[in-house]
Amino acid sequence: MDHDVIVIGEISDRATVTLTDGATKPYNGIFTATTFAPAARATPAGFEVTIHDGTTATGAKLILATGVRDTLPDIPGLAERWGDSVAACPYCHGYECDKGPIAVIGTGPGSEHQAQLLSEWGQVDFLTQGRVPLDDAIRADLARRRVTLIDTPVAEISDRATVTLTDGATKPYNGIFTATTFAPASPIAMLLGCEIEENPMGQVIKVDGMQATSVPGVFACGDAATFMASVSIAVGKGALAGIACHRDLVFGQT
Ligand SMILES: Cc1cc2nc3c(=O)[nH]c(=O)nc-3n(C[C@H](O)[C@H](O)[C@H](O)COP(=O)(O)OP(=O)(O)OC[C@H]3O[C@@H](n4cnc5c(N)ncnc54)[C@H](O)[C@@H]3O)c2cc1C
């Protein structure tokens, strides 16, 4: 379940990084991001960011790459397995289900999309918990995809991925999927007055095609500014935000 960008195994000597595939590389120095910025404000020269230790940092432009905070369904055993046997994204975690049984835990309208998609990766039990309105067309589509509908609410998740329903029935799965709601992890976009985009999945910072927010000089990228959470998308949009920010510095507001 690691993100396939770079996985560090250990750091030895003064600055030699060993990756999990055994490759080593010496560096002149290693920096890790341990700085938390609880606030920011606009100034005549640009922006001033407050650091957690009380110091400030200033810049003419600002790029927000601060991710989102997920709110998980309140089911005993779910949070402990989040990112391991419980996840949200079929494209990230569907393959690992190895075509075995998959549970999709419904949280509300739209959860049927997860069940429809995941039927590509295994046999899906769609645990609607009685919370997902399904019309005849969607029921027919789910039946065509051999998705089993179960309305009994989920009581708990145990072992690796075993679901127990409130009627006592239990079943082990290869993977469990559910939807979260999310919002920007940092309040900075809101503090600066950036427009926020909302849909049933949650909130993200609204950006244009060059990652510019509604506040001139502020750019946003990664999960904080997209409903499609993926490492590669975050990295790509981060590069775009950097380019747009630099062009803004060189050519001014366009
Ligand atoms: C359970 C789970 C599994 C996933 N699996 C996959 C997968 O297999 N493949 C894949 O491609 N994607 C996966 N994703 C999605 C992927 O993790 C994200 O798309 C990606 O991490 C987004 O990168 P980001 O830099 O935008 O945000 P993040 O990775 O969230 O990084 C944001 C950083 O900003 C920091 N931060 C927040 N607020 C502040 C502040 N005020 N001051 C300073 N720092 C701050 C945070 O601490 C964090 O370190 C998964 C996501 C989840 C939740």
The ligand as a MOL file (V3000), in Angstrom:
LIG
                    3D

  0  0  0     0  0            999 V3000
M  V30 BEGIN CTAB
M  V30 COUNTS 53 58 0 0 0
M  V30 BEGIN ATOM
M  V30 1 C -5.6290 5.5290 2.4710 0
M  V30 2 C -5.0450 6.1460 1.2270 0
M  V30 3 C -4.3870 5.3550 0.3260 0
M  V30 4 C -3.8820 5.9040 -0.8550 0
M  V30 5 N -3.2420 5.1010 -1.7550 0
M  V30 6 C -2.7360 5.6250 -2.8890 0
M  V30 7 C -2.0320 4.8180 -3.8200 0
M  V30 8 O -1.8850 3.6230 -3.6300 0
M  V30 9 N -1.5550 5.4130 -4.9570 0
M  V30 10 C -1.7210 6.7520 -5.1900 0
M  V30 11 O -1.2720 7.2430 -6.2220 0
M  V30 12 N -2.3670 7.5480 -4.3080 0
M  V30 13 C -2.8700 7.0250 -3.1660 0
M  V30 14 N -3.5270 7.8240 -2.2710 0
M  V30 15 C -3.6610 9.2530 -2.5700 0
M  V30 16 C -2.3480 9.9790 -2.2620 0
M  V30 17 O -1.9170 9.6500 -0.9600 0
M  V30 18 C -2.5590 11.4820 -2.3920 0
M  V30 19 O -3.1480 11.7780 -3.6510 0
M  V30 20 C -1.2380 12.2340 -2.2900 0
M  V30 21 O -0.5770 11.9240 -1.0820 0
M  V30 22 C -1.5030 13.7360 -2.3510 0
M  V30 23 O -0.3050 14.4130 -2.1510 0
M  V30 24 P -0.3290 15.8940 -1.5740 0
M  V30 25 O 1.0970 16.3060 -1.5110 0
M  V30 26 O -1.2980 16.7190 -2.3170 0
M  V30 27 O -0.9580 15.7660 -0.1070 0
M  V30 28 P -0.3630 15.0070 1.1560 0
M  V30 29 O 0.3620 13.7620 0.7660 0
M  V30 30 O -1.5240 14.8840 2.0930 0
M  V30 31 O 0.7110 16.0060 1.7440 0
M  V30 32 C 0.3260 17.2410 2.3000 0
M  V30 33 C 1.3490 17.5910 3.3640 0
M  V30 34 O 1.0910 18.9110 3.8350 0
M  V30 35 C 1.2310 18.9050 5.2440 0
M  V30 36 N 0.4490 20.0100 5.8170 0
M  V30 37 C -0.8930 20.1330 5.9220 0
M  V30 38 N -1.2140 21.2930 6.5050 0
M  V30 39 C -0.0480 21.9280 6.7480 0
M  V30 40 C 0.2750 23.1770 7.3200 0
M  V30 41 N -0.6600 24.0340 7.7590 0
M  V30 42 N 1.6100 23.5120 7.4120 0
M  V30 43 C 2.5600 22.6840 6.9700 0
M  V30 44 N 2.3160 21.4730 6.4070 0
M  V30 45 C 1.0180 21.1150 6.3010 0
M  V30 46 C 0.6900 17.5490 5.6850 0
M  V30 47 O 1.1880 17.2320 6.9630 0
M  V30 48 C 1.2660 16.6620 4.5910 0
M  V30 49 O 2.5580 16.2300 4.9000 0
M  V30 50 C -4.0330 7.2940 -1.1010 0
M  V30 51 C -4.6920 8.0990 -0.1620 0
M  V30 52 C -5.1910 7.5350 0.9950 0
M  V30 53 C -5.9000 8.4190 2.0030 0
M  V30 END ATOM
M  V30 BEGIN BOND
M  V30 1 1 1 2
M  V30 2 1 2 3
M  V30 3 2 2 52
M  V30 4 2 3 4
M  V30 5 1 4 5
M  V30 6 1 4 50
M  V30 7 2 5 6
M  V30 8 1 6 7
M  V30 9 1 6 13
M  V30 10 2 7 8
M  V30 11 1 7 9
M  V30 12 1 9 10
M  V30 13 2 10 11
M  V30 14 1 10 12
M  V30 15 2 12 13
M  V30 16 1 13 14
M  V30 17 1 14 15
M  V30 18 1 14 50
M  V30 19 1 15 16
M  V30 20 1 16 17
M  V30 21 1 16 18
M  V30 22 1 18 19
M  V30 23 1 18 20
M  V30 24 1 20 21
M  V30 25 1 20 22
M  V30 26 1 22 23
M  V30 27 1 23 24
M  V30 28 2 24 25
M  V30 29 1 24 26
M  V30 30 1 24 27
M  V30 31 1 27 28
M  V30 32 2 28 29
M  V30 33 1 28 30
M  V30 34 1 28 31
M  V30 35 1 31 32
M  V30 36 1 32 33
M  V30 37 1 33 34
M  V30 38 1 33 48
M  V30 39 1 34 35
M  V30 40 1 35 36
M  V30 41 1 35 46
M  V30 42 1 36 37
M  V30 43 1 36 45
M  V30 44 2 37 38
M  V30 45 1 38 39
M  V30 46 1 39 40
M  V30 47 2 39 45
M  V30 48 1 40 41
M  V30 49 2 40 42
M  V30 50 1 42 43
M  V30 51 2 43 44
M  V30 52 1 44 45
M  V30 53 1 46 47
M  V30 54 1 46 48
M  V30 55 1 48 49
M  V30 56 2 50 51
M  V30 57 1 51 52
M  V30 58 1 52 53
M  V30 END BOND
M  V30 END CTAB
M  END
